[in-house]
Amino acid sequence: MAKNTAAYLYCVVKTARRPVVARAPDGLAGATRPETREVGRGLWLIAAEVPLAEYGPGRLEPRLQDLDWVATAAVAHEAVVEHFSRSGTATVIPAKLFTMFSSFDKAIADVSGRRAAIDRAMKRVAGCEEWGVRVTRRIGAAIPAGAAADSVSGSGVAFLAAKKAARDATAHARAAAAAAAEETFRALARRARAATSRERRPEPGTNPPILEAAFLVTTATRAKFKAEARRQSAACRAAGADLALTGPWPAYNFVGDQT
């Protein structure tokens, strides 16, 4: 390994045979092609060399402010992880974006030192895939059609009544959408091995999500999970909300801080 490079870790793979990298994506810009490094007892690193001139601390930290550059790197990282997740014969723990070591030996030593925790995480996600759900409220979905017209014409009493009706309709719509989102999480969690949701917090824009959740789903129950997601999508629509289902993904949200 060259002195002016670092070892970049994409993921840790558990499989009986050495993972095949011939058809793997190229990975990060400027990196060497992904390669395997054996940890032992069926555990492998998928890693590459990256130039310190591009990914060293002095260069990387300022570039983290460039969201377009970070997004491009994240897509390239994810493509490599997904390639090995789709093999069907391996269990994969994704590494966090920009996980690097001074050498491949340091990376192997780090993973070996956390072998027990990594094995537990591997057992938890084996035979599973991650699915994401996002529910957003449909703006204006339940506001009475005549409210806006009433608010600009007629008597002052009619104006105030229309304003109150619009406020009440908006509050009702928010409550209905929130209830549908809560039921969506409960219903899908029953079809999953594990589930987690992101705490709601103020975000830019006028319509932040009312639910962002991830579900760890066994491949054997994937069809039932997706069927339930379709049912919940219809229920959300009836409540004035939209449900978006994404996946399958590697189990990023269910492996803890193992990589």
N, C-alpha and C positions, 0 to 999 in steps of 0.2 A: 504494500500500500504506500503510495507516494506521501512524502512529508507535507505536501501542501494540500492534502485532502483530508476529509473526515468520513467516517462510516455513517451512512444514513440508513435508518431502520424504517422499513415500510410496515412489517408485521412479523408476528411469530406464528409459525405453522406447526401443527401436530399431525403427523402422518407417518405411516410405517416406512414409506419409501421417499427418497429424495424428491422434493417437488420439481417439476419440469418447468424451466423458465424460458424455453425456446420461443414460445408464443406470447410471453408476457409483454405488456405495454412498456414503452421506453422509460417511463417515470419522469422525474423532475428534469427540467431543462438544465443542461450542463453536467448531469450525472452520468456515470457509467450505467450500462444496462443492469437491471436487477439480477442478483445472483443469490445462491443459497449458501449458508454457512451452518454447519452442524453444531448443535448444542449438546446433543446426546439423548438417548432413550426416546427417539422418535420426535424430537423437537428441533425445528429448523428456523433460522432467521432468513428473511427475505430482505436483502440489503443492497447498497450500492455505495460507490465512492462519489462524493461531491466536492467540488473545488472550494477551498476556504476563501478564495477571492470573491466567490459569489455567496457562500453560505456561512462564512465565519462570523463571529459575533459583531465585529466592527462593520461588516457589510449587511448582515441580516437584519439587525435591529432597526436601522432606519428604513429598510424596505418593508418592514411590517406595517408601516403607515400607508403603503400603497395597496389599497384593497383589491384592485384589479390584479396586481401581481400575486398577492396572496391567494386569491381565488383560483388563478391559473395553476399555481402550485398545488392547491388542495385538490383540484380536479385530477391532476396527474398522479398525485399520491393515492387518491381513492381508486383510480383505474387499476393500479397495481394490486391493491388490497382486494378489490372485487374479483380480479382475475383468479386469484387463488381461492377465494371464497366460493366461487362457482364450480370448482373442480368436483364437488360432491363426495370426495374421499378424504378431505382434510378439514380440521377445525382450525379456525383462524382468530387470532387476537390482533386487531389493528393497532399500530403504533400511532401516537399523536403526531400531528403534522410538525415537521422539523425536529424529530427526535434524532439526535446525532451523538456519536462517540468519537473519541480521538483515534480509535482503531477498531477493527473487527474483533480482536481479542478482548478489548474492553467491553464491547457490546455483548459478546458471548458470556463473559464473566458476570456482567450485570444480570442477564437473564438467568444464568445458572444460580446466582445468589437468591433469586426470587422464585426458584423452581416450584416450591410447594404452593405458593399463592397462584402462580400461573397455571399449575395443574388443576387447582380448584376452579379457576375461571374457565379453563378449557372444558371441564366436566359440566359446568353450568350452561355453556352455550353450544355444546356438541349437538349436532343434528338440528340446529335452530338457525333462524334468520331474523333480522330486525325489520320491522315495518313502522313507518311513521304516519301519524295522523295529525292533521291541522284543521281546526274548525274556526271559521270566521263568520261574523254576523253580516247578513246582506243589508247594506245601508238602505233605509227607506222601505224595506219590504212590507212593513205592516202599518205604515202611516196612511190614514184614510185619504182617499183620492180627493175628496172635497175640502180637506182641511186647508190646503194652501189657498184655494179660491176664497173660502170664507174669511180667511185672515186678511184679505186685501179689499173686501167689499162689505157692505151692510153696516149695521149699527155697531157701536162700541161694545155692546153686550155680546153680539155675535162674534166680534173679533176676539174678545177675551175667552169666550167659550171655545172657539176654534183653536186658540193657542193652548188652552188646557187639554183639549182632546188630542192635539198633536203630541203634547208632552206625555200624556197618559199612554198613547199608542206606542211612543218610543220606549217608555219604561217597560211596557208589557212585552214589546218585541225583544228588548235586551234580556228580560227575565226568561222568556221562552227559549231564546237561543242558548242562554247559559245552562238552563235545565237540560236541554237536548245534548249539549256538550258533556255535561256530567254523566248523563245516561250512556252516551257513546263510550266514554272511558270505562265505565263499569262493565258494560256489555262486552267490549273487546278484551278487557282484562280477564274476563272469565274464559276466553278462548286462547289465552296466552300463558306461557310458562312464567313470564314476569312482565311487569309494566311500570313505566315511570312517566311522569308529566313534568313539564317545565313550569316553575312558579310564574304566575302572571305578573308582569311588571310593565311600567310605562314604556312605550316604544314610539319611535317617530311614525308619523302618519295618522290618519283619521280612523283607521279600522284595524287595531291590533288583534291578533288571534285570541280567541277565548279558550282555546285548547291547543296545546302542542304536546304530543305524547309519543312515546316509543313503546313498542311491544315486541317481546321476544317470543317468536312463534316457531313451533316445531314444523319441520317440512311436512310431516304426516298430517298436521291439522291446518295447513295453509289454506286449503279450499274452504274449510268451514270458517276460518277467520275472515277470508275475503267476502264470503257470503254474508257474514254478520256485518262487515263494514258496509256492504251495499244496503242492508236494511237500515243501518244507522244513518247512512247518507240520505236516504229517503225521509227518515224522521227529522233530520236536521233541516232539510229543504222545507218540510211542512212547518217547521218552527222559525223559518226565516233565516237559516244559516246554511253555509256551504261547507262540505267536508272534502278534504283532499287526502288521498291515500298514496303513499310513496313506498317503494321498496321492490324487491327485498334488498336489504343492505347488510354488510357485515355488522356484527353486534357491538357497535361502538359504545352504546349506552349501558351495556350490561357486563363489561369486563373490569370495571373499577379502574384503578390506576396501575394496572399491571405493566403497561408499556408507555 
